[in-house]
Amino acid sequence: MRYRLDSSWRRPGDGQVLVAGSPLRLFRLSTGGAQVTAMLEHGEAPDTAAIHQLFDRFVAAGALHPVYSAGPFTAADVTVVVPAYGDVPEQLVQQLVEQLSAPGAARLGAVIVVDDASPTPISFHVMVPPCFSLLRHETNQGPGAARNTGLAEVASPLVAFVDTDVVLSPGWLEPLLAHFADPLVALVAPRVVGLPGDGRVAEYEERHSPLDLGPEPARVAAGTRVSYVPAAALVCRVEVMREVGGFVDSLRFGEDVDLVWRLADGGHRCRYEPESVVHHRARPTLLAMLRQRFGYGRSAAPLAARHPGALAPVRMSGWSAATWLLLAMRRPLLAGGVAVGTTAALVRKLHDLPPSESARLAGLGHIAAGRQFASAVTRVWWPVALPAAMLLRRARLPVLAALIGPALYDAARSHSTRPLTDAPLATLDQMAYGAGVWAGVLAERNAGPLTPEFTNWPPRGGG
């Protein structure tokens, strides 16, 4: 078994302090721990149970990612459950079944399609695999309920949930199965990339799909870099899924987020594995895309009721918040004083780190806080921010900066104008999500998705 360092991994100074993980943690290492960690960084760590026990603490913190050569399961141990609904889902389901049973594809345990009361019932007029079965709801119950209906029929140890608008890549399953070598892993998800297509919406979705969580592996938990994974494609332990009750039927959106957080709260591990890539078809029109984003936002309040604090629009140090609020109030000298003062305080607090590293972390924290504020203003708080900018002269510049600042920053970093040309659609995307959040907040009477959370420096860990 090998390990991959997270991109946050840093061991500055004498190497006996490690800063890594999501959220960032500070690990104080013993002399022996520092030596073994140095060997790990060069791919030479001893393969012993004691060493893996040490590294497992880093894995649990998101600082390290396991790379397995193989796991205990094969494709024959997997049943694929496909929830299906729509006016014409039959063609998409047929294409997906053909991908699952194509020559050269791994032989699966079974494939179960659940027709969630499509207006035209799904039927097949061509040959389907012997392991294929078709179930139907007489009334539409939602994707979570459809997946649960399929889950109830699964006889294999693993279940893969795959949506009809997903296009599978050859070999997509094997990197996911390997993670089940860890008995604590209950769920693994691939990277879901937007399928290339024609038109402005498809091009935008290919670059900014909310289902695409990036090229880095991650542990999945609320408050981390990858806080959820979409149910467009998932592989799960059947025993654990039944133990937690599967998906929540009543959640039409966000049922996948809720599942991941319940699993994590129960002590199970969820992994994101971008070595496995599947593709997702874009919404055909701008209106369809915005309707989807509205639905995602609409799910925030029900999720906040089930998971208090997990949906905060910003989560940052109170001092970082004060710095940016002072800037928004056009008090740059005061803002600079707070930033310098908090940096100095952090240098004293993190005396295990070189001052330059503490200052770097403080600076990165302030930048990240600024991006969070900008995102919250244009995504969740815009129904308040926009009227404020229209009525109050002093609010116009901060709102404008939140609107265009991130695109300018990304354009400068990438040396590309693409973030600027994508900005109009990105703004509509965020506003549609925010409108859904407010609709959910009013319906559920739960302001959790609108309420910021202020945190302190992350906890320390030994080693």
C-alpha positions, 0 to 999 in steps of 0.5 A, spaced: 500 500 500 502 506 498 500 513 500 499 520 496 500 527 500 495 532 500 496 538 496 496 542 503 502 538 506 508 542 509 513 540 514 517 547 515 523 548 519 526 542 522 521 538 520 518 536 526 511 540 525 506 538 520 501 542 517 496 539 512 489 536 512 482 539 510 481 543 515 488 544 516 491 541 522 498 542 526 501 535 527 507 535 532 511 529 530 516 526 535 523 525 532 522 518 530 515 520 527 519 526 523 524 520 520 518 516 518 514 522 515 520 524 511 521 517 508 514 517 506 515 523 502 520 520 498 516 513 498 520 509 502 516 508 508 517 501 512 511 497 510 509 495 518 502 495 522 505 500 526 507 505 521 500 504 517 497 506 524 501 512 524 499 514 517 492 512 518 491 518 523 493 523 517 488 519 512 483 521 517 485 528 517 485 528 510 492 530 510 494 523 506 491 519 501 491 511 501 493 508 494 491 501 494 493 496 488 487 492 489 481 491 494 477 485 496 472 486 491 471 485 484 465 487 479 462 481 480 460 483 487 457 489 485 450 491 483 448 497 479 442 501 481 439 506 476 434 510 478 430 513 472 425 518 471 423 523 465 419 523 458 424 519 454 428 516 459 428 509 455 434 511 450 438 513 456 437 507 460 438 503 454 445 506 453 447 506 460 445 498 460 449 497 454 455 501 457 455 496 463 454 490 459 459 492 453 464 487 451 470 488 455 467 491 461 467 488 468 462 483 469 457 485 474 453 482 479 447 485 477 443 491 474 437 494 477 433 499 473 428 503 478 423 507 473 420 512 478 413 513 475 415 515 468 410 518 464 411 513 459 413 506 462 420 504 461 420 498 456 426 494 452 425 492 445 432 489 445 436 484 448 438 486 455 443 482 460 441 476 464 443 479 470 438 485 468 431 487 472 426 492 471 422 495 477 417 501 477 414 505 482 406 507 480 407 514 483 413 518 483 417 518 489 424 522 487 431 519 486 432 517 493 426 513 494 428 510 487 435 508 489 432 505 496 427 501 492 433 498 488 437 497 494 432 493 497 433 488 492 441 488 492 444 481 494 451 483 493 456 486 498 457 492 494 452 497 490 453 502 485 448 508 484 449 511 477 444 516 474 441 515 467 445 522 465 452 519 466 456 516 461 461 511 464 468 511 462 472 504 461 475 502 467 471 506 472 469 501 477 476 498 479 479 505 482 473 505 487 473 498 489 480 498 491 478 503 497 474 498 500 480 494 502 479 499 508 474 496 512 472 503 515 470 505 508 463 505 506 462 510 500 467 512 494 465 516 489 469 518 482 470 524 479 464 527 475 466 531 469 461 535 464 460 531 458 463 536 452 457 538 448 455 544 443 452 551 446 454 556 451 451 552 457 454 545 455 461 549 455 460 552 461 458 546 465 464 542 462 468 547 466 464 549 472 459 543 473 457 543 480 458 535 480 466 536 478 469 536 485 476 537 482 483 533 480 485 531 487 483 525 492 480 527 498 476 524 504 469 527 504 466 530 510 462 536 512 467 542 513 472 539 508 475 541 501 470 536 499 464 536 503 460 532 499 459 527 493 454 527 488 449 521 487 450 521 480 455 515 481 457 512 487 459 505 490 457 503 497 457 498 502 450 495 502 450 493 509 452 500 512 447 503 507 442 498 510 444 500 517 443 508 516 437 507 512 439 508 505 437 515 502 432 519 505 426 519 501 423 526 502 429 529 500 428 531 492 435 534 492 441 534 497 439 526 499 446 525 497 449 530 501 445 528 507 447 520 506 455 522 506 454 526 512 450 521 516 455 516 514 461 520 516 457 522 523 457 514 524 464 513 524 464 511 517 469 513 511 467 516 505 472 517 499 473 521 493 477 518 488 478 522 481 483 517 478 476 514 476 472 519 471 465 519 469 461 524 465 455 527 466 450 530 460 449 538 461 442 541 462 440 542 455 438 549 456 440 555 460 433 555 464 434 548 465 440 549 468 438 555 472 432 550 475 437 545 477 441 550 481 435 553 484 433 546 486 440 545 489 439 551 493 432 549 495 435 543 499 440 547 503 434 549 509 432 541 509 439 539 510 441 545 515 435 542 519 438 535 519 445 537 520 446 544 524 451 548 522 454 544 516 451 549 511 454 556 513 455 560 507 462 562 510 466 559 515 472 563 518 476 566 523 472 572 526 479 576 525 479 575 518 471 577 518 473 583 521 479 585 516 474 584 510 468 588 513 473 594 515 475 594 508 468 593 505 467 599 510 473 603 507 477 603 513 483 600 509 488 602 515 484 599 520 483 593 516 491 592 515 492 593 522 487 588 524 490 583 519 498 585 521 495 584 529 492 577 528 498 575 524 503 577 529 498 573 534 498 567 530 506 567 530 506 567 537 501 562 538 504 557 533 511 557 536 512 551 533 512 554 526 517 558 523 515 565 523 515 566 515 510 559 515 505 562 520 505 569 516 504 565 510 498 561 513 495 567 516 495 571 509 492 565 505 487 565 511 485 572 509 485 571 502 480 565 503 476 569 507 475 574 502 473 569 497 468 566 501 465 573 503 465 574 495 461 568 494 456 569 499 455 576 497 453 573 490 451 566 491 447 566 498 446 574 500 445 577 494 437 578 495 440 583 501 446 585 497 443 587 491 438 592 494 443 595 499 447 596 493 442 600 489 440 604 495 446 605 499 452 608 495 457 606 500 455 599 499 456 599 491 463 598 491 464 592 496 458 588 492 461 590 485 468 587 488 465 581 490 461 580 483 468 581 479 473 580 484 474 573 484 474 572 476 479 578 475 483 574 481 482 567 477 484 570 470 490 573 473 492 567 476 491 562 470 493 568 465 487 566 461 480 571 460 476 565 460 474 566 468 472 573 465 468 570 459 464 565 464 463 570 469 456 572 466 453 565 466 457 564 473 453 570 476 446 567 474 448 560 476 450 563 483 444 567 483 439 561 482 442 557 487 441 563 492 434 564 490 433 557 492 436 557 498 432 563 500 425 559 498 428 553 502 429 558 508 422 561 508 419 554 507 423 551 512 423 557 517 431 555 518 436 560 517 442 556 517 444 556 510 444 564 511 448 564 518 455 565 518 460 561 522 466 564 525 472 559 527 478 559 531 485 556 528 484 548 527 486 543 532 493 540 533 495 533 533 500 529 535 505 524 532 
